[in-house]
Structure formats: structure tokens, C-alpha cells
């Protein structure tokens, strides 16, 4: 399952996101997407959860502060 995380700071890294999220759930691979706007990267987090559990985790991540910015999080329709 994938969880998308947005509103990250420009200096966010895969390692930093994985470490931060590792405090709330076991995280698989994290991929940063910096296009089309490198100043507003998006993280794609692979996580071994059911759709229901991934949705619950996205709700827990939503609004958490990461490097001074409130995160947005969602599970894509075709996770």
C-alpha cells in the first residue's frame, strides 16, 4: 500500500521522512518526487498495511508538524 505525504519542506529527504514516520508505523521504501515543483516535494511511502489501516495512518499523519510544516497525507485510490 502507498501513502502520499505532501506539504514537505524543500530540504526533506527519504531518510528523514522514513525516520519521522517510523515513530508511528513500520515504513518500507520512501521515494521523493520533486517535480514539477522542487520547493514542494511529495513523498510516496510504501507500507505493509491493509487499505483500512493505511487510511487510518494517513489520518494520523495529517496535520503533524515536520520541520515546521503541517503535513498532508492520503492513500491514492489505486494504492
C-alpha positions, -999 to +999 in steps of 0.1 A: +000+000+000+012+036-007+006+067+014+013+100-002+026+128+020+026+164+009+035+199+022+070+188+029+098+213+031+122+216+002+150+200+021+131+169+031+149+136+024+138+100+021+158+091+052+143+120+072+107+112+063+113+074+069+128+082+103+100+105+113+072+082+102+090+052+118+079+066+151+042+059+142+044+029+119+068+005+102+078+022+070+091+005+038+106+024+009+102+062+007+105+079-027+107+117-030+090+134-060+104+168-067+087+176-100+071+198-111+079+220-081+112+212-062+102+236-035+072+214-026+083+177-027+059+148-023+068+116-005+055+083-017+057+058+013+054+021+007+040+005+038+028-031+046-007-023+057-042-030+046-062-003+029-082+004+060-050+006+082-032+028+056-062+052+056-061+053+094-024+060+094-028+088+068-054+104+091-029+102+120-001+118+098-024+146+085-015+178+103+016+165+121+044+191+120+075+181+101+103+207+101+078+234+109+052+225+082+019+207+088+018+175+066-010+164+043-014+127+038-037+104+018-039+070+003-043+071-035-074+054-050-052+027-065-028+022-036 
